[in-house]
């Protein structure tokens, strides 16, 4: 694979495998099978309706995990039993504390805008925690904290060659605009959709309209939708997002990937290299 591209494999829900040079990351590991239930906390759960593309024992050798938050459809008992407890896990402070208590000693809690990196040989992925909010108003304190993440790909010791923004299970709110201001040249975004509703009432992930607003606000050159039809609590199908993005004249920015499929990611053609933002 060329040094200016990465590969993203879509496993299902928000689980992806990202490869860059010799570095391999896993996002939001969820390997429950169809018919099994994910724990959403406070006595709530949801049934999985689509199988993941691979099982946990088919994963490649991993160098780290990027975990947006600690919900059962992003970190499940299957992942907890089978993942190497020595793996670096970059996540929220609350999730890191819980995972360290469960034996994952390299789980690290990240504050918003904090940056860490995972490198191997001549390749590096720099990960920055970005704003995210899983519920509106005071209800956000009921659900676990959530983070987005910016992955910057480049040579060890050099400037990033391209950037990928993973939204995490956020809703649209004011702080999302700050991401585009700090990083005005994001090449691709993985957007968590689904219009997830708890108790049939409270929407806690972006639906099609919010997803299109996210794409406009973040400025990502392309968008890869995930997290839209794996669980019964997801009420906004992918078609809602596709239609709204098309209505706003952004259909050319969409990149769909089927479960088990792999796409390449790199610098958007219309962009030129820019220095890393001031931190």
Residue frames as qw, qx, qy, qz and C-alpha x, y, z in Angstrom:
[[0.000, 0.888, 0.459, 0.000, 0.00, 0.00, 0.00],
 [0.378, 0.595, -0.056, 0.707, 1.39, 3.47, -0.87],
 [0.361, -0.168, -0.515, 0.759, 2.57, 5.63, 2.03],
 [0.170, -0.011, 0.043, -0.985, -0.09, 8.25, 1.24],
 [0.656, -0.216, -0.392, -0.608, -3.06, 5.91, 1.68],
 [0.297, -0.174, 0.827, -0.444, -4.65, 3.80, 4.39],
 [0.401, -0.170, -0.799, -0.415, -7.20, 0.98, 4.16],
 [0.434, -0.110, 0.488, -0.749, -10.47, 0.85, 6.10],
 [0.310, -0.139, -0.910, -0.237, -12.40, -2.42, 6.40],
 [0.527, -0.275, 0.114, -0.796, -16.00, -2.20, 7.63],
 [0.092, 0.027, -0.977, 0.189, -16.82, -5.04, 10.02],
 [0.314, -0.587, -0.696, -0.271, -20.29, -3.84, 11.09],
 [0.358, -0.844, -0.353, 0.186, -21.97, -1.29, 13.37],
 [0.033, 0.977, -0.213, -0.007, -19.11, 1.12, 14.24],
 [0.753, -0.399, 0.453, 0.263, -16.38, -1.54, 14.07],
 [0.643, 0.744, -0.184, -0.007, -13.68, -0.94, 11.47],
 [0.811, -0.274, 0.207, 0.473, -10.12, -2.12, 10.91],
 [0.270, 0.954, -0.120, -0.055, -7.74, 0.63, 9.81],
 [0.856, -0.115, 0.200, 0.463, -4.35, -0.24, 8.33],
 [0.255, 0.954, -0.156, 0.020, -1.56, 2.20, 7.56],
 [0.247, 0.643, -0.708, 0.158, 1.88, 0.86, 6.76],
 [0.445, 0.036, -0.874, 0.194, 2.57, -1.63, 9.52],
 [0.181, -0.007, 0.557, -0.810, 0.08, -0.05, 11.96],
 [0.347, -0.344, -0.770, -0.410, -3.33, -1.72, 12.45],
 [0.212, -0.050, 0.478, -0.851, -6.09, -0.18, 14.58],
 [0.174, -0.443, -0.866, -0.156, -9.52, -1.48, 15.56],
 [0.211, -0.216, 0.127, -0.945, -12.40, 0.88, 16.29],
 [0.612, -0.113, 0.246, -0.743, -15.37, 0.23, 18.61],
 [0.187, 0.162, -0.958, -0.143, -15.11, -3.58, 18.76],
 [0.664, 0.066, 0.348, -0.658, -18.55, -5.21, 18.56],
 [0.237, 0.246, -0.892, -0.295, -18.70, -8.91, 17.68],
 [0.524, 0.166, 0.664, -0.507, -22.08, -9.97, 19.02],
 [0.079, 0.109, 0.861, 0.491, -24.05, -12.10, 16.56],
 [0.412, -0.240, -0.360, -0.802, -27.52, -11.59, 15.17],
 [0.687, -0.442, -0.526, -0.236, -30.14, -12.19, 17.88],
 [0.583, -0.262, -0.473, 0.606, -27.79, -11.38, 20.77],
 [0.152, -0.932, -0.296, -0.144, -28.41, -8.31, 22.87],
 [0.441, 0.364, -0.258, 0.778, -26.11, -5.35, 23.55],
 [0.401, -0.638, -0.502, 0.424, -26.17, -3.80, 27.02],
 [0.201, 0.664, 0.154, 0.703, -26.94, -0.07, 26.81],
 [0.179, 0.091, -0.528, 0.825, -26.93, 0.56, 30.56],
 [0.371, -0.019, 0.314, -0.874, -29.68, 1.41, 33.05],
 [0.556, 0.182, 0.756, -0.292, -31.39, -1.91, 32.31],
 [0.623, 0.645, -0.019, -0.442, -31.73, -1.14, 28.59],
 [0.485, -0.227, 0.747, 0.395, -30.57, -3.41, 25.80],
 [0.584, 0.564, -0.148, -0.564, -31.02, -3.84, 22.06],
 [0.860, 0.075, 0.499, 0.080, -31.06, -6.90, 19.81],
 [0.095, -0.490, 0.593, 0.632, -28.53, -7.17, 17.00],
 [0.749, 0.474, 0.323, -0.332, -30.16, -7.77, 13.61],
 [0.677, 0.679, -0.283, 0.003, -27.07, -7.97, 11.34],
 [0.907, -0.259, 0.051, 0.328, -24.04, -10.21, 11.80],
 [0.143, -0.827, 0.388, 0.380, -20.56, -8.67, 11.77],
 [0.683, 0.603, -0.361, -0.202, -18.51, -9.48, 8.69],
 [0.566, 0.323, -0.713, 0.260, -15.88, -11.38, 10.67],
 [0.759, -0.581, -0.293, 0.013, -15.57, -12.99, 14.07],
 [0.307, -0.911, 0.276, -0.018, -13.21, -11.72, 16.74],
 [0.752, -0.347, 0.491, 0.272, -10.79, -14.61, 16.16],
 [0.688, 0.501, 0.347, 0.393, -10.39, -13.53, 12.52],
 [0.033, -0.993, 0.052, 0.105, -8.93, -10.15, 13.45],
 [0.672, 0.523, -0.306, 0.425, -5.42, -9.32, 12.24],
 [0.599, -0.265, -0.371, 0.659, -2.66, -8.55, 14.72],
 [0.067, -0.926, -0.280, -0.244, -3.58, -5.22, 16.32],
 [0.460, 0.222, -0.295, 0.807, -1.50, -2.28, 17.52],
 [0.047, 0.100, 0.423, -0.899, -4.29, -0.44, 19.30],
 [0.018, -0.611, -0.783, -0.116, -8.00, 0.23, 19.75],
 [0.073, -0.116, 0.040, -0.990, -9.83, 3.53, 19.38],
 [0.172, -0.486, -0.853, 0.081, -13.02, 3.36, 21.46],
 [0.081, -0.523, -0.189, -0.827, -15.55, 6.18, 21.32],
 [0.476, -0.411, 0.332, -0.703, -17.36, 5.16, 24.52],
 [0.016, -0.107, 0.973, -0.202, -18.36, 2.23, 26.69],
 [0.729, 0.128, 0.164, -0.652, -21.69, 0.97, 25.41],
 [0.703, -0.088, 0.705, -0.030, -22.42, -2.66, 24.63],
 [0.752, 0.601, 0.268, 0.037, -22.69, -2.08, 20.88],
 [0.323, 0.874, -0.336, 0.136, -19.17, -0.57, 20.84],
 [0.109, 0.453, -0.835, 0.293, -17.42, -2.77, 23.39],
 [0.842, -0.201, -0.170, -0.472, -19.11, -6.08, 24.08],
 [0.760, -0.465, 0.442, -0.107, -18.37, -9.20, 26.17],
 [0.923, 0.307, 0.120, 0.196, -16.97, -10.99, 23.12],
 [0.398, 0.771, -0.251, 0.428, -14.36, -8.28, 22.60],
 [0.401, -0.747, 0.399, -0.348, -13.61, -8.18, 26.31],
 [0.921, -0.224, 0.319, -0.020, -12.97, -11.93, 26.46],
 [0.884, 0.288, 0.221, 0.295, -10.80, -12.19, 23.37],
 [0.345, 0.871, -0.157, 0.311, -8.83, -8.96, 22.90],
 [0.686, 0.103, -0.409, 0.593, -5.27, -8.83, 24.20],
 [0.415, -0.848, -0.302, 0.132, -5.30, -7.07, 27.57],
 [0.539, -0.400, 0.127, 0.730, -1.94, -5.48, 26.73],
 [0.354, 0.555, 0.457, 0.598, -3.37, -3.54, 23.78],
 [0.062, -0.158, -0.153, 0.974, -3.31, 0.26, 23.97],
 [0.026, 0.671, 0.721, 0.169, -6.92, 1.47, 24.10],
 [0.097, 0.005, -0.049, 0.994, -7.53, 5.19, 23.50],
 [0.239, -0.599, -0.722, -0.252, -10.90, 6.26, 24.84],
 [0.281, -0.779, -0.041, -0.559, -12.71, 8.52, 27.28],
 [0.031, -0.469, 0.679, -0.565, -11.56, 8.85, 30.87],
 [0.725, -0.164, 0.364, -0.561, -14.61, 7.03, 32.21],
 [0.941, 0.242, -0.174, -0.162, -14.20, 4.12, 29.79],
 [0.490, 0.527, -0.615, 0.322, -10.47, 3.86, 30.50],
 [0.309, -0.417, 0.633, -0.575, -11.02, 3.63, 34.24],
 [0.873, -0.005, 0.235, -0.428, -13.62, 0.88, 33.79],
 [0.866, 0.399, -0.300, -0.010, -11.42, -1.07, 31.38],
 [0.221, 0.556, -0.686, 0.413, -8.35, -0.85, 33.61],
 [0.572, -0.286, 0.545, -0.542, -10.48, -2.30, 36.41],
 [0.937, 0.181, 0.144, -0.262, -11.27, -5.20, 34.07],
 [0.818, -0.229, 0.409, 0.335, -7.60, -5.92, 33.35],
 [0.607, 0.647, 0.197, 0.417, -6.91, -3.76, 30.29],
 [0.550, -0.604, -0.104, 0.568, -3.95, -1.99, 31.83],
 [0.360, -0.056, 0.323, 0.873, -3.03, 0.05, 28.75],
 [0.062, 0.780, 0.569, 0.253, -6.43, 1.76, 28.44],
 [0.317, -0.130, -0.118, 0.932, -5.82, 5.50, 28.38],
 [0.093, 0.821, 0.531, -0.190, -8.41, 8.19, 29.01],
 [0.381, 0.196, 0.247, 0.869, -8.13, 11.18, 26.71],
 [0.061, 0.648, 0.334, -0.682, -9.32, 14.72, 27.30],
 [0.524, 0.784, 0.330, 0.039, -10.87, 16.62, 24.41],
 [0.353, 0.903, -0.240, 0.055, -8.09, 17.89, 22.09],
 [0.533, -0.592, 0.596, 0.101, -5.50, 15.63, 23.73],
 [0.715, 0.554, -0.380, -0.194, -3.25, 13.82, 21.25],
 [0.680, -0.398, 0.611, 0.084, -1.48, 10.46, 21.42],
 [0.541, 0.576, -0.486, -0.374, 0.19, 8.42, 18.71],
 [0.876, -0.106, 0.471, 0.016, 0.76, 4.84, 17.67],
 [0.356, 0.761, -0.474, -0.264, 3.75, 4.19, 15.44],
 [0.881, -0.112, 0.435, 0.148, 5.52, 1.24, 13.89],
 [0.671, 0.190, 0.377, 0.610, 8.57, 1.51, 11.71],
 [0.209, 0.030, 0.199, 0.957, 8.31, 4.56, 9.46],
 [0.256, -0.501, -0.548, -0.620, 4.54, 5.00, 9.86],
 [0.053, -0.140, -0.609, 0.779, 2.58, 6.86, 12.49],
 [0.234, -0.638, -0.583, -0.445, -1.07, 7.45, 13.29],
 [0.076, 0.057, -0.434, 0.896, -1.65, 10.43, 15.56],
 [0.278, -0.572, -0.749, -0.184, -5.00, 10.28, 17.42],
 [0.030, -0.148, 0.263, -0.953, -6.68, 13.38, 18.83],
 [0.008, -0.498, -0.829, 0.256, -9.80, 13.22, 21.01],
 [0.066, -0.254, -0.309, -0.914, -12.57, 15.41, 19.60],
 [0.391, -0.007, 0.401, -0.828, -15.83, 16.75, 21.07],
 [0.365, -0.197, -0.830, -0.373, -18.84, 14.47, 21.27],
 [0.372, -0.064, 0.487, -0.787, -22.16, 14.42, 23.11],
 [0.062, -0.103, -0.979, -0.165, -24.41, 11.36, 23.29],
 [0.099, -0.666, -0.739, 0.018, -27.62, 13.03, 24.49],
 [0.058, 0.676, 0.146, 0.720, -29.14, 16.51, 24.61],
 [0.391, -0.735, 0.060, -0.551, -29.14, 18.82, 27.64],
 [0.422, -0.564, 0.600, -0.379, -28.79, 17.39, 31.11],
 [0.970, 0.041, 0.131, -0.202, -29.59, 13.93, 29.83],
 [0.618, 0.601, -0.481, 0.160, -26.01, 13.70, 28.56],
 [0.176, -0.558, 0.690, -0.425, -24.99, 12.99, 32.16],
 [0.857, -0.078, 0.355, -0.365, -27.09, 9.80, 32.14],
 [0.921, 0.382, -0.035, 0.067, -25.24, 8.26, 29.19],
 [0.769, -0.324, 0.140, 0.534, -21.51, 7.48, 29.13],
 [0.012, 0.804, -0.250, -0.539, -19.15, 10.21, 27.91],
 [0.811, 0.414, 0.359, 0.204, -18.32, 9.89, 24.23],
 [0.184, -0.685, 0.334, 0.621, -15.50, 11.19, 22.07],
 [0.752, 0.657, -0.024, -0.041, -14.88, 11.65, 18.41],
 [0.671, -0.451, 0.375, 0.454, -11.36, 11.08, 17.13],
 [0.470, 0.830, -0.235, -0.188, -9.10, 12.55, 14.48],
 [0.862, -0.149, 0.358, 0.328, -6.60, 10.16, 12.96],
 [0.266, 0.887, -0.297, -0.231, -3.65, 11.81, 11.22],
 [0.947, 0.073, 0.233, 0.209, -1.56, 9.52, 9.03],
 [0.327, 0.897, -0.292, 0.059, 2.04, 10.25, 8.16],
 [0.718, 0.313, -0.508, 0.358, 5.69, 9.35, 8.55],
 [0.684, -0.573, -0.292, 0.344, 7.18, 8.97, 12.00],
 [0.449, -0.443, -0.001, 0.776, 8.55, 12.36, 12.98],
 [0.141, 0.125, 0.446, 0.875, 6.93, 14.12, 10.00],
 [0.382, 0.147, 0.139, -0.902, 3.81, 16.11, 9.20],
 [0.589, 0.281, 0.717, -0.246, 0.50, 14.31, 8.53],
 [0.083, -0.053, 0.704, 0.704, -0.28, 13.37, 4.94],
 [0.399, -0.349, -0.519, -0.670, -4.03, 13.01, 5.40],
 [0.208, -0.106, 0.618, -0.750, -6.69, 13.12, 8.09],
 [0.421, -0.322, -0.782, -0.327, -9.69, 10.98, 9.04],
 [0.316, -0.236, 0.396, -0.829, -12.40, 12.13, 11.49],
 [0.345, -0.279, -0.894, -0.066, -14.44, 9.43, 13.26],
 [0.314, -0.563, -0.114, -0.756, -17.55, 11.07, 14.70],
 [0.053, -0.041, -0.848, 0.525, -18.30, 8.65, 17.53],
 [0.133, -0.589, -0.789, -0.114, -21.88, 8.41, 18.80],
 [0.100, -0.269, -0.233, 0.929, -22.42, 12.15, 18.95],
 [0.250, 0.809, 0.531, -0.035, -25.35, 14.39, 18.23],
 [0.350, 0.555, 0.105, 0.747, -24.87, 17.70, 16.47],
 [0.366, -0.857, -0.279, 0.234, -24.14, 20.52, 18.92],
 [0.128, 0.984, -0.110, -0.059, -22.14, 23.75, 18.93],
 [0.448, -0.675, 0.534, 0.243, -18.71, 22.29, 19.68],
 [0.796, 0.254, 0.489, 0.252, -18.73, 20.21, 16.48],
 [0.414, 0.898, 0.058, 0.136, -18.10, 23.44, 14.54],
 [0.308, -0.850, 0.413, 0.110, -14.85, 23.94, 16.45],
 [0.791, -0.092, 0.540, 0.274, -13.46, 20.78, 14.84],
 [0.611, 0.642, 0.325, 0.330, -13.73, 22.29, 11.36],
 [0.009, 0.987, -0.125, 0.097, -12.17, 25.53, 12.56],
 [0.520, -0.667, 0.516, 0.136, -9.17, 23.76, 14.05],
 [0.471, -0.124, 0.790, 0.372, -8.84, 21.27, 11.21],
 [0.483, 0.586, 0.041, -0.650, -10.10, 22.87, 7.99],
 [0.470, 0.497, -0.623, -0.380, -8.71, 20.17, 5.70],
 [0.600, -0.136, 0.756, -0.224, -10.14, 16.85, 6.89],
 [0.189, 0.278, -0.761, -0.555, -9.93, 14.40, 4.01],
 [0.519, -0.206, -0.755, -0.344, -12.52, 11.83, 5.12],
 [0.393, -0.289, 0.493, -0.720, -15.02, 11.22, 7.89],
 [0.318, -0.193, -0.926, -0.061, -16.59, 8.07, 9.32],
 [0.360, -0.259, 0.122, -0.888, -20.02, 9.15, 10.53],
 [0.014, -0.185, -0.942, 0.280, -22.06, 7.24, 13.13],
 [0.380, -0.166, -0.301, -0.859, -25.73, 7.44, 12.17],
 [0.252, -0.209, -0.943, 0.057, -28.87, 5.40, 12.94],
 [0.398, -0.440, -0.072, -0.802, -31.04, 7.91, 14.77],
 [0.424, -0.117, -0.859, 0.261, -30.80, 5.60, 17.79],
 [0.450, -0.526, -0.025, -0.721, -33.74, 6.01, 20.17],
 [0.174, 0.026, -0.875, 0.450, -33.76, 4.87, 23.76],
 [0.211, 0.379, 0.731, -0.527, -37.18, 3.90, 25.13],
 [0.322, 0.579, 0.672, 0.331, -38.49, 4.84, 21.69],
 [0.042, -0.954, -0.291, 0.064, -38.26, 8.54, 22.60],
 [0.291, -0.860, 0.252, 0.335, -34.76, 9.88, 23.25],
 [0.782, 0.593, -0.070, 0.177, -32.58, 10.22, 20.14],
 [0.585, -0.723, 0.283, 0.235, -28.92, 9.66, 21.02],
 [0.518, -0.165, 0.538, 0.644, -27.16, 9.29, 17.66],
 [0.180, 0.412, -0.238, -0.861, -27.42, 11.34, 14.49],
 [0.654, 0.481, 0.568, -0.133, -30.28, 10.69, 12.08],
 [0.611, 0.438, 0.411, 0.516, -30.10, 11.51, 8.38],
 [0.083, 0.946, 0.143, 0.279, -30.70, 15.23, 8.84],
 [0.473, -0.838, 0.246, 0.116, -28.14, 15.63, 11.59],
 [0.790, -0.108, 0.419, 0.434, -25.66, 13.49, 9.68],
 [0.489, 0.657, 0.293, 0.494, -25.91, 15.79, 6.66],
 [0.171, -0.969, 0.033, -0.177, -25.49, 18.79, 8.95],
 [0.727, -0.545, 0.313, 0.277, -22.42, 17.11, 10.45],
 [0.726, 0.239, 0.371, 0.527, -20.92, 16.69, 6.97],
 [0.214, 0.866, 0.165, 0.422, -21.52, 20.35, 6.16],
 [0.401, -0.904, 0.113, -0.097, -20.17, 21.54, 9.50],
 [0.782, -0.419, 0.338, 0.313, -17.09, 19.31, 9.70],
 [0.303, 0.810, -0.351, -0.359, -16.07, 20.01, 6.13],
 [0.625, -0.210, 0.726, 0.195, -14.92, 16.42, 5.53],
 [0.229, 0.409, -0.567, -0.677, -14.14, 15.99, 1.84],
 [0.565, -0.049, -0.734, -0.374, -15.78, 12.56, 1.86],
 [0.548, -0.311, 0.479, -0.611, -18.05, 10.72, 4.31],
 [0.408, 0.058, -0.905, -0.109, -18.24, 6.98, 5.05],
 [0.627, -0.382, 0.095, -0.673, -21.50, 6.13, 6.87],
 [0.388, 0.030, -0.903, 0.181, -21.57, 3.40, 9.54],
 [0.013, -0.196, -0.729, 0.656, -23.73, 2.51, 12.58],
 [0.383, 0.081, -0.135, -0.910, -27.14, 2.63, 10.92],
 [0.777, -0.020, -0.298, -0.555, -28.87, -0.78, 10.77],
 [0.393, 0.232, -0.866, 0.202, -27.26, -3.24, 13.17],
 [0.076, -0.169, -0.807, 0.560, -29.61, -2.89, 16.17],
 [0.059, -0.642, -0.745, -0.169, -33.32, -2.56, 16.79],
 [0.198, -0.749, -0.305, 0.554, -32.89, 0.83, 18.51],
 [0.188, -0.243, 0.390, 0.868, -31.69, 2.36, 15.21],
 [0.374, 0.634, 0.606, -0.302, -34.67, 4.11, 13.63],
 [0.320, 0.827, -0.139, -0.440, -33.15, 6.22, 10.84],
 [0.895, 0.176, 0.333, 0.240, -32.05, 4.09, 7.85],
 [0.486, -0.245, 0.356, 0.760, -29.07, 4.90, 5.67],
 [0.256, 0.560, 0.579, 0.534, -31.47, 6.11, 2.95],
 [0.185, -0.928, -0.298, 0.124, -32.45, 9.05, 5.21],
 [0.433, -0.644, 0.254, 0.577, -28.85, 10.21, 5.23],
 [0.443, 0.098, 0.614, 0.646, -28.32, 9.62, 1.52],
 [0.140, 0.762, 0.557, 0.299, -31.44, 11.60, 0.62],
 [0.243, -0.934, -0.138, 0.223, -30.59, 14.53, 2.88],
 [0.482, -0.451, 0.393, 0.641, -26.99, 14.68, 1.68],
 [0.364, 0.331, 0.644, 0.586, -28.25, 14.64, -1.90],
 [0.007, 0.885, 0.459, 0.081, -30.82, 17.35, -1.18],
 [0.299, -0.886, 0.079, 0.346, -28.01, 19.57, 0.07],
 [0.564, 0.793, -0.229, -0.027, -25.93, 18.96, -3.04],
 [0.227, -0.699, 0.675, -0.062, -23.26, 16.81, -1.39],
 [0.969, 0.063, 0.152, -0.182, -23.98, 13.38, -2.88],
 [0.703, 0.583, -0.363, 0.185, -20.58, 13.25, -4.59],
 [0.061, -0.653, 0.616, -0.436, -18.93, 13.30, -1.17],
 [0.845, -0.257, 0.312, -0.351, -20.43, 9.94, -0.07],
 [0.375, 0.398, -0.834, -0.079, -18.45, 6.70, 0.00],
 [0.862, -0.245, 0.137, -0.423, -20.39, 3.59, 0.93],
 [0.228, 0.406, -0.884, 0.040, -18.71, 0.37, 2.01],
 [0.837, -0.219, -0.341, -0.366, -20.48, -2.94, 2.55],
 [0.728, -0.548, 0.392, -0.128, -19.78, -5.19, 5.54],
 [0.864, -0.080, 0.402, 0.293, -16.53, -6.98, 4.88],
 [0.577, 0.732, 0.130, 0.338, -15.59, -4.45, 2.21],
 [0.571, -0.456, 0.033, 0.682, -12.41, -2.39, 2.19],
 [0.361, 0.900, 0.144, 0.197, -11.79, 1.09, 0.83],
 [0.621, 0.059, -0.131, 0.770, -8.65, 3.17, 0.58],
 [0.177, -0.947, -0.233, 0.130, -8.33, 6.52, 2.30],
 [0.614, 0.007, 0.079, 0.786, -5.95, 9.31, 1.41],
 [0.059, -0.414, -0.068, 0.906, -5.60, 13.00, 0.79],
 [0.480, 0.707, 0.472, -0.220, -8.57, 14.42, -1.06],
 [0.638, 0.331, 0.363, 0.592, -7.58, 15.26, -4.62],
 [0.140, 0.855, 0.212, 0.452, -8.61, 18.90, -4.43],
 [0.503, -0.862, 0.043, 0.052, -6.53, 19.56, -1.32],
 [0.538, 0.611, -0.425, 0.396, -2.91, 20.51, -0.93],
 [0.674, -0.226, -0.537, 0.454, -0.70, 19.66, 2.03],
 [0.185, -0.833, 0.033, -0.521, -0.99, 22.02, 4.97],
 [0.210, 0.361, -0.720, 0.554, 0.97, 22.28, 8.20],
 [0.404, -0.417, -0.788, 0.203, -0.35, 20.72, 11.37],
 [0.217, -0.832, -0.235, -0.454, -2.65, 23.14, 13.24],
 [0.067, 0.468, -0.535, 0.701, -1.42, 25.07, 16.23],
 [0.624, -0.414, -0.663, -0.010, -2.33, 23.24, 19.43]]
